[in-house]
Amino acid sequence: MKCMIVQLLLLGILLPVDVAQAGEVEPWQAEGFGNKLEFSADGADLDPVLFPPLEGDRTETEVKVLFPEPDAGEGTVSPQGEIAQGDPATAPEGTAPRPGTPLHRGIPGEQPFIPQRIPFRPRTDVTTQSNPYAASPGITVMTPSGYGAGWGSAGFGVGLQERTRFTDSSDGVAGFGIGFGNPRENIGLTVGVTVTDLWGDAFEDGSVSLKLHRQLPNDFGIAAGVQGALTWGETDGGTSGYGVVTKRFVLDDPENLLSQLYVTLGVGGGQYRSESDIEAGEGTVGLFGSVALRVAPPVSAIAEWTGQDLTLGVSVVPFRNIPFVISPAITDITGSAGDGTRFILGIGYGFTFDRL
């Protein structure tokens, strides 16, 4: 069961936020201004200045609506915001006001209209949002999901287990994963390289795993792969083919608590079969799956059936600006496989590079 732990690294915590979570909403940023929101006059919820119709000989009866020019002086507003120079405060005696102008003055006995300045009032329904985390918490522990990395995404990780099954010896694995292709537009390929037995003959045992994956509409991800497609040395995981589907459910804004739910269901052979079938040499397939709840933006709680037993864990991104993920878990909880519960821990660091 050494190789199964590395799934926690290569298929969960190593994937950057823009790849691992299909369609995940990121906090909005005004283009070119980072988190600084820019307002326009049309979007700032300003109150207009109303120029009521004046009595007299005129042809217009509608109310004129204008925004005052910030630097305009008293009684100098025109429809285009230009300053009208030289307009008299009153019309010459015996003449009628000029029709068709938004600001009628010059009526004997009336005080000239003086437009008032209106203070700027930002909209209260628009708020700034914090920067997204540099990584996303994992959505599975030891089984693959329907998502995967595309070109420009990679990561390193190590996995530790308190003891291996039916022994009192601890062990560790290390892995590197990299993505190819574009799963959003066509298809992606994730390649993972694993070395096992870190406490003994390090790097003498290991495997290469492959996964083809595609992100579909409505937050679905689908994948097919082979865990241990190539092996060297002695690995207890063998070769395990599988197919898997993951669906994301949006419950609330990503910045809130209990915001998202990920449901994964898959079928596979090899290590995804029950322990009894493996021991009996039965050529069967097994079902595996997981449910991951995004408890908080940097934390997921995960319940998973590995095909052999139950695993419960959490996945945490401790730093907002560092793509570093820690995922502790307890496995073999029901006793249907192994010889008792075991503690496992995955630590990963994901990164992106320029897409050529």
Legacy VTK file of the C-alpha trace (Angstrom):
# vtk DataFile Version 3.0
C-alpha trace
ASCII
DATASET POLYDATA
POINTS 356 float
0.000 0.000 0.000
2.983 2.310 -0.302
2.178 3.523 -3.793
-1.439 4.408 -3.009
-0.340 7.227 -0.730
1.257 9.130 -3.591
-2.186 9.649 -5.143
-2.718 12.195 -2.407
0.235 14.097 -3.838
0.030 13.772 -7.608
-3.750 13.843 -8.117
-4.820 16.282 -5.442
-2.545 18.760 -3.738
-0.101 19.304 -6.606
-2.594 20.854 -8.997
-2.696 24.677 -9.099
-5.964 26.460 -8.497
-6.680 27.282 -12.139
-6.483 23.615 -13.177
-7.595 21.532 -10.232
-10.934 23.239 -9.780
-12.790 23.302 -13.058
-14.735 26.525 -13.541
-13.954 27.782 -10.090
-14.899 31.451 -9.688
-11.999 33.688 -8.791
-12.441 37.061 -7.075
-13.101 39.769 -9.628
-10.411 42.340 -10.300
-10.802 45.511 -12.326
-8.598 45.172 -15.370
-5.301 46.937 -14.884
-6.057 48.001 -11.334
-5.640 44.836 -9.228
-8.112 45.015 -6.361
-8.801 48.734 -6.762
-12.308 49.262 -8.068
-12.781 52.127 -10.509
-16.168 53.833 -10.795
-17.619 55.700 -13.746
-20.278 58.369 -13.533
-22.842 55.975 -14.954
-22.035 53.272 -12.393
-21.470 55.431 -9.327
-25.131 55.870 -8.457
-24.977 59.674 -8.715
-28.097 61.742 -8.277
-28.828 63.889 -11.377
-29.565 67.598 -11.283
-33.123 68.295 -12.352
-33.774 71.521 -14.200
-37.536 72.162 -13.949
-39.347 73.791 -16.838
-39.797 77.533 -16.471
-42.883 79.505 -17.251
-42.854 81.773 -20.211
-42.883 81.783 -23.962
-40.999 78.538 -24.778
-41.421 75.397 -26.801
-39.972 72.759 -24.434
-42.030 71.192 -21.673
-39.897 68.205 -20.634
-37.633 68.118 -17.595
-33.936 68.348 -18.428
-31.532 65.995 -16.654
-27.878 66.889 -16.456
-24.789 65.988 -14.433
-22.897 69.065 -13.259
-19.333 69.524 -14.391
-17.108 69.265 -11.276
-15.212 72.474 -12.048
-18.034 74.531 -13.497
-18.878 77.846 -11.928
-22.244 79.151 -10.949
-24.856 79.108 -13.680
-22.560 77.855 -16.408
-23.722 74.331 -17.216
-24.414 73.279 -20.796
-25.664 69.914 -22.078
-22.153 68.911 -23.136
-20.550 69.987 -19.873
-18.870 72.962 -21.542
-18.760 76.360 -19.854
-20.949 78.896 -21.599
-19.131 82.176 -21.697
-20.824 85.558 -21.729
-24.420 84.463 -21.193
-26.334 87.249 -19.447
-28.032 86.515 -16.146
-31.295 88.019 -17.517
-32.719 88.364 -20.989
-32.970 91.831 -22.510
-36.244 93.563 -21.788
-38.953 92.713 -24.244
-37.324 89.494 -25.467
-38.350 85.925 -24.748
-36.016 83.298 -23.418
-34.218 81.288 -26.062
-36.121 78.036 -26.617
-34.366 74.689 -26.739
-31.781 75.381 -24.036
-31.665 73.231 -20.883
-31.177 76.209 -18.557
-33.589 79.064 -19.114
-32.803 82.366 -17.542
-33.563 85.934 -18.343
-37.144 86.024 -17.105
-37.706 89.350 -15.347
-38.356 89.086 -11.649
-36.962 85.568 -11.255
-33.738 84.653 -9.534
-31.188 82.880 -11.734
-30.922 79.119 -11.156
-27.666 78.087 -9.504
-26.772 74.366 -9.940
-25.566 72.636 -6.801
-22.570 70.360 -6.496
-23.469 66.761 -5.601
-21.027 64.694 -3.516
-19.675 61.461 -4.970
-21.369 58.436 -3.390
-19.806 55.033 -4.175
-22.142 52.132 -4.687
-22.570 50.118 -1.516
-23.312 46.866 -3.343
-19.811 46.628 -4.855
-17.035 45.420 -2.585
-13.438 44.486 -3.086
-12.489 40.840 -2.694
-9.274 39.380 -1.385
-6.706 37.761 -3.615
-7.310 34.047 -4.272
-5.129 31.432 -2.644
-2.105 30.345 -4.663
-3.256 26.709 -4.402
-6.469 24.832 -3.743
-6.928 22.183 -1.067
-7.182 18.630 -2.338
-10.506 17.008 -3.207
-9.333 13.377 -2.863
-6.869 11.570 -0.610
-5.598 8.339 -2.182
-7.802 7.988 -5.256
-7.767 9.936 -8.533
-10.314 12.584 -9.488
-11.749 13.584 -12.852
-9.561 16.707 -12.953
-5.905 16.947 -13.885
-3.065 19.267 -14.792
-2.524 20.881 -18.198
0.591 22.303 -19.773
2.198 24.888 -17.529
1.358 23.145 -14.228
3.609 20.890 -12.149
4.453 20.037 -8.553
6.530 18.079 -6.060
5.384 16.179 -3.006
6.225 13.677 -0.307
3.989 11.216 1.488
4.488 9.588 4.873
2.664 6.775 6.598
2.905 5.893 10.231
3.271 2.217 9.336
2.621 -0.007 6.352
-0.070 -2.675 6.461
0.701 -5.703 8.606
3.985 -4.194 9.838
5.183 -1.743 12.445
7.545 -0.008 9.981
6.929 3.515 8.730
7.677 4.460 5.157
7.556 7.349 2.739
7.219 8.134 -0.941
8.183 11.122 -3.102
6.682 12.227 -6.368
6.771 14.708 -9.223
3.833 15.496 -11.480
3.527 17.573 -14.644
0.692 18.352 -17.032
0.518 18.426 -20.815
-2.155 19.575 -23.237
-5.209 21.698 -22.451
-8.069 19.887 -20.678
-10.361 22.923 -20.971
-10.247 23.058 -24.767
-9.433 19.480 -25.813
-7.612 16.963 -23.601
-4.924 16.975 -20.936
-2.313 14.446 -19.853
-0.911 14.240 -16.333
2.330 12.309 -15.864
3.441 11.332 -12.363
6.747 9.795 -11.327
6.931 8.109 -7.907
9.817 6.682 -5.883
9.079 4.510 -2.851
10.901 3.067 0.176
12.486 6.369 1.185
13.615 4.865 4.500
15.424 1.929 2.846
16.866 1.601 -0.630
15.709 4.982 -1.837
14.979 5.402 -5.550
15.426 1.679 -6.254
11.657 1.195 -6.472
9.233 3.403 -8.301
6.623 3.845 -10.991
5.292 6.153 -13.702
1.553 6.869 -13.849
-0.494 8.392 -16.679
-3.909 10.068 -16.747
-5.884 11.492 -19.661
-8.543 13.970 -18.590
-11.080 16.457 -19.894
-13.010 19.282 -18.255
-16.630 19.306 -19.372
-19.423 21.895 -19.068
-21.353 22.233 -15.805
-18.236 21.645 -13.686
-17.760 18.005 -14.672
-14.347 16.411 -15.060
-13.696 12.995 -16.555
-10.484 10.977 -16.653
-9.027 7.589 -17.538
-5.591 6.490 -16.467
-3.148 3.822 -15.391
-1.543 3.930 -11.973
1.859 2.243 -12.231
1.873 2.111 -16.033
5.648 1.630 -15.815
7.417 0.241 -12.754
10.921 -0.575 -11.618
12.156 -2.453 -8.580
9.553 -3.873 -6.211
6.322 -1.953 -5.711
3.293 -3.401 -3.967
0.836 -1.259 -5.915
1.185 -3.050 -9.238
-0.574 -1.718 -12.323
-4.089 -0.366 -11.920
-6.278 1.008 -14.684
-9.270 3.192 -13.847
-11.953 5.576 -15.072
-13.369 8.371 -12.936
-15.838 11.276 -13.008
-15.917 14.316 -10.684
-18.691 16.889 -10.325
-18.411 20.217 -8.516
-21.482 21.738 -6.809
-21.370 25.443 -5.976
-23.123 26.089 -2.676
-22.051 29.681 -2.019
-19.490 32.314 -2.942
-15.972 30.741 -2.950
-14.833 33.174 -0.249
-17.513 31.989 2.171
-17.701 28.952 4.441
-19.155 25.692 3.090
-18.955 27.048 -0.433
-18.380 23.998 -2.651
-18.925 20.243 -2.744
-16.976 17.800 -4.917
-18.317 14.311 -5.606
-16.081 11.721 -7.276
-16.986 8.226 -8.466
-14.748 5.772 -10.279
-14.149 2.167 -11.195
-10.804 0.419 -11.500
-8.793 -2.759 -11.285
-5.563 -3.553 -9.470
-5.290 -1.711 -6.153
-8.856 -0.401 -6.449
-10.259 -3.907 -5.909
-11.132 -5.294 -2.503
-8.320 -6.831 -0.481
-10.013 -10.243 -0.540
-10.235 -10.203 -4.351
-6.567 -9.247 -4.601
-5.505 -12.070 -2.278
-7.686 -14.579 -4.155
-6.354 -13.428 -7.516
-9.828 -12.578 -8.764
-9.882 -10.592 -11.991
-12.543 -8.183 -10.790
-12.950 -4.419 -10.687
-13.758 -2.258 -7.710
-15.640 0.952 -7.033
-14.016 3.956 -5.398
-15.192 7.458 -4.658
-14.969 10.488 -2.437
-16.898 13.492 -1.167
-14.989 16.706 -0.420
-16.569 19.742 1.234
-14.823 23.116 0.979
-15.230 24.057 4.634
-13.356 27.344 4.142
-11.426 28.761 1.157
-8.168 27.056 2.246
-9.661 23.912 3.863
-11.408 20.802 2.547
-12.835 17.911 4.563
-12.676 14.613 2.659
-14.381 11.222 3.075
-13.165 8.564 0.663
-13.699 4.904 -0.174
-10.477 3.644 -1.744
-12.004 0.451 -3.139
-10.749 -1.387 -0.054
-11.524 0.736 3.016
-12.619 4.110 4.349
-10.307 7.132 4.631
-11.103 10.400 6.383
-8.883 13.454 6.075
-8.509 17.166 5.585
-6.512 19.196 3.101
-5.211 22.623 4.102
-3.488 25.516 2.310
-1.773 27.261 5.262
-0.463 30.297 3.345
-2.425 32.472 0.914
0.501 33.373 -1.354
2.444 30.088 -1.251
1.151 27.026 -3.209
1.858 24.695 -0.293
-0.679 22.046 0.753
-0.765 19.744 3.783
-3.155 16.772 3.826
-3.301 14.541 6.931
-5.679 11.565 6.999
-6.642 8.352 8.796
-7.108 5.276 6.603
-8.307 1.654 6.962
-10.993 2.836 9.378
-13.630 0.098 8.955
-11.227 -2.840 9.177
-12.299 -4.325 5.825
-8.663 -4.091 4.741
-5.356 -4.072 6.562
-4.829 -4.614 10.275
-6.105 -1.429 11.841
-6.200 2.309 11.287
-3.100 4.107 10.083
-2.098 7.761 9.926
-0.872 9.139 6.600
0.365 12.589 5.643
0.938 14.301 2.308
2.859 17.533 1.742
2.967 19.128 -1.696
4.148 22.219 -3.504
2.619 23.136 -6.860
3.777 25.725 -9.349
3.113 27.052 -12.832
5.460 28.027 -15.606
5.021 29.958 -18.850
2.780 28.277 -21.349
4.692 28.196 -24.625
LINES 1 357
356 0 1 2 3 4 5 6 7 8 9 10 11 12 13 14 15 16 17 18 19 20 21 22 23 24 25 26 27 28 29 30 31 32 33 34 35 36 37 38 39 40 41 42 43 44 45 46 47 48 49 50 51 52 53 54 55 56 57 58 59 60 61 62 63 64 65 66 67 68 69 70 71 72 73 74 75 76 77 78 79 80 81 82 83 84 85 86 87 88 89 90 91 92 93 94 95 96 97 98 99 100 101 102 103 104 105 106 107 108 109 110 111 112 113 114 115 116 117 118 119 120 121 122 123 124 125 126 127 128 129 130 131 132 133 134 135 136 137 138 139 140 141 142 143 144 145 146 147 148 149 150 151 152 153 154 155 156 157 158 159 160 161 162 163 164 165 166 167 168 169 170 171 172 173 174 175 176 177 178 179 180 181 182 183 184 185 186 187 188 189 190 191 192 193 194 195 196 197 198 199 200 201 202 203 204 205 206 207 208 209 210 211 212 213 214 215 216 217 218 219 220 221 222 223 224 225 226 227 228 229 230 231 232 233 234 235 236 237 238 239 240 241 242 243 244 245 246 247 248 249 250 251 252 253 254 255 256 257 258 259 260 261 262 263 264 265 266 267 268 269 270 271 272 273 274 275 276 277 278 279 280 281 282 283 284 285 286 287 288 289 290 291 292 293 294 295 296 297 298 299 300 301 302 303 304 305 306 307 308 309 310 311 312 313 314 315 316 317 318 319 320 321 322 323 324 325 326 327 328 329 330 331 332 333 334 335 336 337 338 339 340 341 342 343 344 345 346 347 348 349 350 351 352 353 354 355
